[in-house]
Amino acid sequence: MQGLVQKSGYIKPGGGAGHYAEYIGTRDGVELLNAGDQYLKYIAERPRSHGLFSNAESTNLDDTMKEVNNHPAPVWTFIYSLKREDAVRLGYNSAENWRKLLLAHQTELAEAMKIPPNQFRWCAAFHDEKHHPHIHMMVWSADSKQGYLTEQGIETMRSKLTNDIFQDELLHLYKQKDLSYQEVRDTAQEAMRNLIREMKSGICDCPVIEDKLFTLAEMLQDAKGKKMYGYLKKPAKAQVDAIVDELARLPAVAECYEVWNKLRDELENYYKDKPRERLPLSQQKEFKSIKNMVIREAEYILLGEVTFEDEQMDDEPFEEENVPVPHTHWQMVNAYRGAQHVLCDDDSTWAEQEEVVQVLEQLWDAGLTVAAHQLGKCWRDGLGVLPDDDKAELWFRRSAEAGNDFSQYALGKLLQSRKRIKEAVDWYEKAAAQGNQYANYRLGKLYLQGEDVPKDTARAISYLTRSAKGRNQYAQYVLGKLYLDRQDHEQAYYWFSQAAAQGNEYAQFFLDRWDSLKTPTVMLSVTRLLHHMGRIFQEQIPAPSVPGGIRIDRKRLAQLREKKIAMGHKPDDHEEQTPSWTMTMG
């Protein structure tokens, strides 16, 4: 497929056609005319021309010449040319078809030239050249203050006309290219997902970036105004960019960015003529949010903020299995256990989950209070029912009031996610009083952060210590960092060792660097940035399509994920459920 060739220029106001008109008006085979009106007469009257035309029923040459000659602003000139074989095959070897094409797109051409459509003026003439049939077109605005042409505008005009002229052929070509792009995209998606998992789960030890972040923190100490990239002075911005580009050199990030670039190259090569420019990651607009994350990490260093690496904490084990149930109620217990397994089985169907909800309601009516806890989870997570926080709260509260500490904790989490902090703390304290390690951990975290309750470090350490003694590895890990900040290396080492013995990789990270320790916030800053980078790359993966041509709404998925995280879920749990196990109550 041959393309449409476009050439553009303009005629300055006040001097007629100028040098350009003189050149085209005095070419071999053209009758010499006076400057000023030569260009119009040239395109209308030269040999083989089919005459001047415009959007009017008939075009008066003298009136058009007078209007253009007296126009106090630029008049733009365009040549649109086709190969002879393309023009004949597609019907663009006649003035009428060119006129229809321009009439169909005059509004779009006007917009590309920043001219209001009602002010858009044009005229053209067709020349049936032997090898390159073409038109000469002149454009101006009735309002001399309107209109200007940019490279993007020129490309837009060419693209609009090309897409129309080659419509059928482009449709066939794009279908072929779309299939090819889908193959490239699917391969890239899988590669990126593997690398993203590596970024989001690993711990990164990079002293070079740590030092650069520490330097940035010192620069921000004296910075006034908002601590955001757009408000920083040039030296601080340069330091942020240097940190981002250093992050881009980390193997997982570099490989993922290369895959992402190849994917973008493939897409733009299919649908654009101009080669895509590859930029450093710090200058790529799709990744600009990492810059403010870098600034936030530097602020953490500056303020000595405590961070909680507890995304992997599973705080909903089957603790309710330990609830004593009279042996005479063994049928109810078996039905309850079966319901639990269905709800925890990723392969269970929606219909099976709906049936389980009915079974649990019957068990509640029969006096099994723990059934209310599972019903609370059903309404919270949308298992067999549409999610409803009010109904989830109702069922959690029923089980909590029956004295079940795991329900008191679950109710506290739900209330905290709904910003009802005082009520949440009350229920956490009830669960903590029964030795619930997760409730103690949540209370310690709240009082250490000091955002929703008054900051109270001593109280936080007390709660965290109770949780740590209950073998909560995340509480043990946080205690290790707190004691390290206080230069109590003996206590810090003890709690890091306790957490590492349970598989806590962050605690092990500190133990491995025990001879080169820095403040905890600095040591983990690169890891947190790597995890942020993984999330940004995840957002850049093209949205997957599902059978029936439906495209998943990434924004909606993100909203659902945020809600789940706010209620204490892992970021990626139960993201794909295709629920097959049927249970009936005997």
Sequence and secondary structure as in RCSB ss.txt:
>XXXX:A:sequence
MQGLVQKSGYIKPGGGAGHYAEYIGTRDGVELLNAGDQYLKYIAERPRSHGLFSNAESTNLDDTMKEVNNHPAPV
WTFIYSLKREDAVRLGYNSAENWRKLLLAHQTELAEAMKIPPNQFRWCAAFHDEKHHPHIHMMVWSADSKQGYLT
EQGIETMRSKLTNDIFQDELLHLYKQKDLSYQEVRDTAQEAMRNLIREMKSGICDCPVIEDKLFTLAEMLQDAKG
KKMYGYLKKPAKAQVDAIVDELARLPAVAECYEVWNKLRDELENYYKDKPRERLPLSQQKEFKSIKNMVIREAEY
ILLGEVTFEDEQMDDEPFEEENVPVPHTHWQMVNAYRGAQHVLCDDDSTWAEQEEVVQVLEQLWDAGLTVAAHQL
GKCWRDGLGVLPDDDKAELWFRRSAEAGNDFSQYALGKLLQSRKRIKEAVDWYEKAAAQGNQYANYRLGKLYLQG
EDVPKDTARAISYLTRSAKGRNQYAQYVLGKLYLDRQDHEQAYYWFSQAAAQGNEYAQFFLDRWDSLKTPTVMLS
VTRLLHHMGRIFQEQIPAPSVPGGIRIDRKRLAQLREKKIAMGHKPDDHEEQTPSWTMTMG
>XXXX:A:secstr
    EEEEEEE TTSTTHHHHHHHHTSTTS    TTSHHHHHHHHSTTEEEEEESSSS  HHHHHHHHHT SS E
EEEEEE  HHHHHHHT SSHHHHHHHHHHHHHHHHHHTT  GGGEEEEEEEE  SS  EEEEEEEESSTT     
HHHHHHHHHHHHHHHTHHHHHHHHHHHHHHHHHHHHHHHHHHHHHHHHHHH     HHHHHHHHHHHHHHHT  S
  SGGGS HHHHHHHHHHHHHHTTSHHHHHHHHHHHHHHHHHHHHH SS      GGG GGGTHHHHHHHHHHHH
HHHT      TT     SGGGGS   GGGHHHHHHHHHHHHHHH TT  HHHHHHHHHHHHHHHHTT TTHHHHH
HHHHHHTSSS   HHHHHHHHHHHHHTT HHHHHHHHHHHHHTT HHHHHHHHHHHHHTT HHHHHHHHHHHHH 
SSS   HHHHHHHHHHHHHTT HHHHHHHHHHHHHTT HHHHHHHHHHHHHTT HHHHHHHHTGGG   HHHHHH
HHHHHHHHHHHHHHHS   EETTTEE  HHHHHHHHHHHHHTT  TTTTSS          
